[in-house]
Amino acid sequence: MAHIITSKCKENRYTDCVEVCPVDAFHLLENMLVINPETCIDCSACVAECPVSAIYSDQLIPEEEKPFIEFNERESKTSPVIAKKIPPLAK
């Protein structure tokens, strides 16, 4: 099992979650974050830190967000790891 970042992160890209991840499973995209499911240890530490409630267990993800399971897996393979908080995207 792993955690997945969903559409709620798009255009926000809050990074509060990355600093609590014990295994550096987060990857930085231009407008959001993704989690590498192979690295994630399913500790759930990131869930409470997300100010927009964008992180779900892959077992509890809402139906409409299920495409993000594959999206996180695919995008995490080619994007850089992020382990330090950075400013969110300007609105």
C-alpha positions in Angstrom: 0.0 0.0 0.0 1.0 3.6 -0.6 -0.3 7.1 -0.4 -1.4 9.1 -3.4 -1.5 12.8 -4.1 -4.7 13.8 -5.9 -6.1 16.7 -7.9 -6.5 18.9 -4.8 -2.8 19.5 -4.8 -2.8 20.9 -8.4 -2.1 24.6 -8.6 -1.4 24.8 -4.8 1.7 22.6 -4.3 1.9 23.0 -0.6 5.0 21.1 0.7 4.3 20.9 4.4 4.0 17.1 3.9 7.5 16.5 2.5 9.3 17.3 5.8 7.5 14.6 7.8 8.2 11.8 5.2 10.7 9.5 6.7 11.7 8.0 3.3 11.7 11.0 0.9 8.9 9.6 -1.2 7.8 13.0 -2.5 8.6 14.3 -6.0 8.2 17.8 -7.3 6.3 18.7 -10.4 5.7 22.2 -11.8 2.3 22.6 -10.3 1.9 19.8 -7.7 3.6 17.0 -5.9 3.5 13.2 -6.4 4.4 10.3 -4.2 6.6 7.4 -5.4 4.5 4.3 -4.4 7.6 2.1 -4.4 9.3 4.4 -1.8 6.2 5.2 0.3 6.0 3.0 3.5 2.4 3.9 4.2 3.1 5.6 7.5 0.4 8.3 7.0 2.5 11.0 8.5 1.9 13.2 5.5 -1.9 13.0 5.5 -2.4 15.3 8.5 0.2 17.8 7.2 -1.6 18.5 3.9 -3.6 21.8 4.2 -5.8 20.9 1.2 -6.5 17.2 2.1 -5.0 16.0 -1.1 -3.3 12.8 0.2 -5.1 9.5 0.4 -4.3 5.9 0.9 -4.4 4.0 -2.4 -7.0 1.8 -0.7 -9.3 4.7 0.3 -8.9 7.1 -2.6 -12.2 8.4 -4.0 -13.3 6.9 -7.3 -12.9 10.1 -9.2 -9.3 10.4 -8.0 -8.2 6.9 -9.0 -6.4 8.0 -12.2 -3.9 9.7 -9.9 -2.7 6.3 -8.7 -1.0 5.7 -12.1 -0.2 9.4 -12.4 1.8 9.4 -9.1 3.6 6.2 -10.1 4.5 7.5 -13.6 5.5 11.0 -12.7 7.6 10.1 -9.7 9.9 8.1 -11.9 11.0 11.2 -13.8 10.7 14.1 -11.4 13.1 15.2 -8.6 12.8 14.2 -5.0 11.8 17.0 -2.6 12.5 16.7 1.1 12.4 20.4 2.2 9.5 22.7 2.4 9.3 25.4 -0.3 6.8 28.2 -0.8 3.4 27.2 -2.3 2.4 28.4 -5.7 1.2 32.0 -5.9 -2.5 32.3 -6.5 
